[in-house]
Amino acid sequence: MLETVHDDNPLFLELMKLGADHTAIVIGGGGGIGRGTALGLASKGVRCVIADIELDNAKAVADEIAGLGVASLAVPVDATDNDSLAALAEETERQFGAIHVLSNNVGVVHDRALLDATDAEWGWVVEFNLMSIVRACAAVVPRIQTHDAGGHVVNTASMAALWASKPDEVHGVNLGLYTTTKHAVLGYTETLRYELAPDGIGVSCLCPGTVDSNLMATSMRNRPERFGGPEHFDETVGMNPFAMAQEDVGKYVVAGIEDDRTVVLTHASRGRRFVDERAATLAEDFEFFAAIDAETKET
Ligand SMILES: NC(=O)c1ccc[n+]([C@@H]2O[C@H](COP(=O)([O-])OP(=O)(O)OC[C@H]3O[C@@H](n4cnc5c(N)ncnc54)[C@H](O)[C@@H]3O)[C@@H](O)[C@H]2O)c1
C-alpha cells in the first residue's frame, strides 16, 4: 500500500505502509537479526518466507509467525548459489504471489589480521557478507519491479560499515575482513537505492550494533568446503549479555522501511560518537588537500 510522499526524502518515494497485502522474503531468517526482522514484519501482518540454509531453524521461525496468525513458509536456500536463490523467488511467487520486501541477513564474522588472511579466507567473507546480498538482489528485485505496488530492500551490514574499529575497542578481535566487506555492502546498498528509486522501490542498509545471535557458530558450521569447510564453535563463547534482543530489531527495521531510511540503526545513541570522529578526520583531510589544491592552481 503506498501512502504519503516523504517531504524530506530527496528521492521523492511514496512511503510504504506495511500490511497484510505484502509478502516478504527474509534470507538468513532462521535466527538472529533475520528472525527479529521477520517477527517485526509479521507484527504488521506481512506474509513471510523464511529462507535459510538451516531449514529446521527456518521452520521454527515460520511456525512462530504462523502462531501470530500470519501466513509464513520456510524455504531452504543457499545464498551463495544463484539457482537456489532463483528457486526461492519462484517458490515465493507460487505460494504467495507478488513479492514486496526482501531482507538479506546472511553474513559471517572472522577474526584475522588483514595481512595474515589467505585468499580462501577473503573469498569466504566476501562471498557471504557481500556477494550473498548481490546475488539475492539480482534474483529477487526484478520480480519486485514487475508490479507497481512498491517494495523495499533491506540489506544487513553492521555498524562496522560506518567506521573501522581499533582492535582494543572490540575486545582485541581483528574485524578487518568484516569491516571491509560491510563497507562494501553500504556502498552497494546506497547505490541500489538510487538505481531503484525511479521504480518506487526503497532500499535501506541495516547497520546494527550488537544483537543477540550465534553468528560465530553459524559462520563456522556453514563454511563451504571450498573455503576451508565447517568447524565447530562453542555457541556460549563470547556471548554479549548486553546485546539487543532479536525481537527488538524488527521494530527498527519496520520503522526504517516505513520511513524509507537510507540507513537503519540500532544503538544509534552509542554509535554516533564514532561516526562524528570519522567525519571530523575526513574534514581535516579535505582541508589539508584543499590547501594543496589552492597552491596547485596558483602555479
Ligand atoms: N549479531 C550482531 O551483533 C550483528 C551486528 C551487526 C551486524 N550483524 C549482521 O547481521 C547478519 C545476521 O547475523 P546474525 O548475528 O543475526 O547471525 P545468525 O547466525 O543468527 O544469522 C545468519 C543466518 O544466516 C544463515 N546462513 C548462513 N549461511 C547461509 C547461506 N549460505 N544461505 C542462506 N542462509 C545462510 C544462518 O543459518 C543464520 O540463520 C550478518 O550479516 C551479520 O554480519 C550482526
The ligand as a Tripos MOL2 file, in Angstrom:
@<TRIPOS>MOLECULE
LIG
   44    48     1     0     0
SMALL
NO_CHARGES

@<TRIPOS>ATOM
      1 N1         24.5270  -10.1110   15.8320 N.am      1 LIG1
      2 C1         25.1410   -8.9430   15.7610 C.2       1 LIG1
      3 O1         25.5520   -8.3690   16.7820 O.2       1 LIG1
      4 C2         25.3190   -8.2670   14.4240 C.ar      1 LIG1
      5 C3         25.6470   -6.9070   14.4280 C.ar      1 LIG1
      6 C4         25.7780   -6.2590   13.2000 C.ar      1 LIG1
      7 C5         25.5530   -6.9330   12.0310 C.ar      1 LIG1
      8 N2         25.2290   -8.2650   12.0560 N.ar      1 LIG1
      9 C6         24.9820   -8.9170   10.7690 C.3       1 LIG1
     10 O2         23.6680   -9.4410   10.7730 O.3       1 LIG1
     11 C7         23.5700  -10.5230    9.8400 C.3       1 LIG1
     12 C8         22.8790  -11.6900   10.5450 C.3       1 LIG1
     13 O3         23.7280  -12.1480   11.5750 O.3       1 LIG1
     14 P1         23.1960  -12.6370   12.9970 P.3       1 LIG1
     15 O4         24.0740  -12.0290   14.0100 O.co2     1 LIG1
     16 O5         21.7460  -12.4930   13.1010 O.co2     1 LIG1
     17 O6         23.6590  -14.1660   12.9670 O.3       1 LIG1
     18 P2         22.8630  -15.5120   12.6290 P.3       1 LIG1
     19 O7         23.9080  -16.5460   12.5690 O.co2     1 LIG1
     20 O8         21.7580  -15.6860   13.5880 O.co2     1 LIG1
     21 O9         22.2350  -15.2210   11.1820 O.3       1 LIG1
     22 C9         22.7810  -15.6590    9.9640 C.3       1 LIG1
     23 C10        21.8110  -16.6320    9.3300 C.3       1 LIG1
     24 O10        22.2640  -16.9120    8.0140 O.3       1 LIG1
     25 C11        22.1030  -18.3010    7.7770 C.3       1 LIG1
     26 N3         23.0300  -18.7010    6.7090 N.ar      1 LIG1
     27 C12        24.3580  -18.9230    6.7980 C.ar      1 LIG1
     28 N4         24.8550  -19.2570    5.6120 N.ar      1 LIG1
     29 C13        23.8140  -19.2280    4.7250 C.ar      1 LIG1
     30 C14        23.7100  -19.4420    3.3210 C.ar      1 LIG1
     31 N5         24.7560  -19.7740    2.5480 N.pl3     1 LIG1
     32 N6         22.4840  -19.3030    2.7510 N.ar      1 LIG1
     33 C15        21.3980  -18.9790    3.4880 C.ar      1 LIG1
     34 N7         21.4560  -18.7860    4.8240 N.ar      1 LIG1
     35 C16        22.6460  -18.8780    5.4440 C.ar      1 LIG1
     36 C17        22.4110  -18.9380    9.1170 C.3       1 LIG1
     37 O11        21.9080  -20.2560    9.2060 O.3       1 LIG1
     38 C18        21.7410  -17.9580   10.0760 C.3       1 LIG1
     39 O12        20.3970  -18.3040   10.3130 O.3       1 LIG1
     40 C19        25.0100  -10.8080    9.4020 C.3       1 LIG1
     41 O13        25.2170  -10.2220    8.1460 O.3       1 LIG1
     42 C20        25.8440  -10.1130   10.4680 C.3       1 LIG1
     43 O14        27.1070   -9.7370    9.9780 O.3       1 LIG1
     44 C21        25.1100   -8.9380   13.2270 C.ar      1 LIG1
@<TRIPOS>BOND
     1     1     2 1
     2     2     3 2
     3     2     4 1
     4     4     5 ar
     5     4    44 ar
     6     5     6 ar
     7     6     7 ar
     8     7     8 ar
     9     8     9 1
    10     8    44 ar
    11     9    10 1
    12     9    42 1
    13    10    11 1
    14    11    12 1
    15    11    40 1
    16    12    13 1
    17    13    14 1
    18    14    15 2
    19    14    16 1
    20    14    17 1
    21    17    18 1
    22    18    19 2
    23    18    20 1
    24    18    21 1
    25    21    22 1
    26    22    23 1
    27    23    24 1
    28    23    38 1
    29    24    25 1
    30    25    26 1
    31    25    36 1
    32    26    27 ar
    33    26    35 ar
    34    27    28 ar
    35    28    29 ar
    36    29    30 ar
    37    29    35 ar
    38    30    31 1
    39    30    32 ar
    40    32    33 ar
    41    33    34 ar
    42    34    35 ar
    43    36    37 1
    44    36    38 1
    45    38    39 1
    46    40    41 1
    47    40    42 1
    48    42    43 1
@<TRIPOS>SUBSTRUCTURE
     1 LIG1         1 GROUP 0 **** ****
